[in-house]
């Protein structure tokens, strides 16, 4: 369910990039705001790790072109979806890819949670 919601959000983002005058109101305050926020329990670097993983495996496509989503479009989509700002996303991506232990720890926590849920 969460994945389909993310895919929907990314599809809307891709459409808004393709047709900015149609989907993005002139008054940005009139835009629908996502009801989700990134938890303070996890650093933003973990979100960058998640985005980087999705980008590296090329699991998200641009709805209008069928091309792989760009890193920038993924970051923008996640910023909108989680009501968070991720400044210097490229720099932090390099840090995420370079911090092997903590990156792996976050990803392993996600894998454990999914595995535990499947075993119930």
Secondary structure, 3 states (H helix, E strand, C coil): CHHHHHHHHHHHHHHHHHCHHHHCCCCHHHCCCCCCCCCCCCCHHHHHHHHHHHHHHCCCECCCCCCECCHHHHHHHHHHHHCCCCCCHHHHHHHHHHCHHHHHHHHHHHHHHHHHHHHC
